[in-house]
Amino acid sequence: MELVQEWDKVFPRSDKVEHRKVTFRTRYGTVLAGDLYVPRDARGKLAALAVSGPFGAVKEQASGLYAQTMAERGFLTLAFDPSYTGESSGEPRHVASPDINTEDFSAAVDFLTTLDAVDAERIGIIGICGFGGMGLNAAAMDTRIKATVAVTMYDMSRVTANGYFDAMDAEARYALRQQLNAQRTRDARSGSVAPSAAGLPEALTGDEPQFVKDYFDYYKTRRGFHPRSINSNGA
C-alpha cells in the first residue's frame, strides 16, 4: 500500500500532537490505513481511542478531527478508514458490511494493544454517525473495549429497512428490494459490481430535508470535501 504522507486533512494540523500513518490487518484479510495521533512529550502508557465514521467518510474528515482533538487532551488515538474505503484495501470499493465494519473496530483495538505506549486496559472507541452502530456492535462483543461513544448515531439497519424517518411502507420496501435485485442482474450481465454514482446533488434547490442540507454543507464544500470520500463524490 502506498499511503499519502503529506498532510491532506480537511482540518489544520495541531502542533500539540505527533502524527504518523499506520496500517493493520483485519480478520477478514483487509488492510486498514490509519492516522496515529500521539500527544507531544507523552510519558508512560496512555489511554487509547480508535475512531471511525461517518458512514462513507474517510479519516481525513471528521474522524481525524475527533482523533487529533482527543490526542490534544492526552489520549493516544487512531483514526482509520474502514475496509473498502479511502486508503484501506478491499474490492470492490465502497462495500458496506455490518460484520466486516464491526470487525474493523476490533482490528483497530488489536493494533492498539501492540503499541508500547498504550495501556491495553484503557482502550475505547468513538463511532461517528452511521459508524456509531458499528462501534456499539464491537463493544457488545469485544471486552477489551472499556469505553464507547456513539456520536450523532443513527441506526443503519433501520434506515436501510424503513428509509429515513421510517418513510417507507411495506410496498415501498418491496419496491426497493426489486430495484436492488434488478441491479444485481445488471451487474451479473456486465461483469461489474461497481457502486452507482447516485448521491448528494451538485447544487441544492432549498427544498431538501435539513439533513441533506447539513450533509451538503460539510461534504460538498471546502469545509469537508475530500477526494477520497464517497460522501463528497458519490454515495
Protein Blocks (a to p, Z undefined) as FASTA:
>chain_A
ZZdfbdcbfbdcdfkbccdddddddfkopacdddddddehiacjddddddeddehiafkl
mmmmmmmmmmmnopacdddddehiajbgcddehiacfklmmmmmmmmmmmmmmpmkbcfk
lccdddehjlmmmmmmmmmmmmmbmbdcdehiacfklmmmnoghhlacfklmmmmmmmmm
mmmmmmmmnopacdcfbdcdfbdehlacfklmmmmmmmmmmklgcfklmklnmZZ
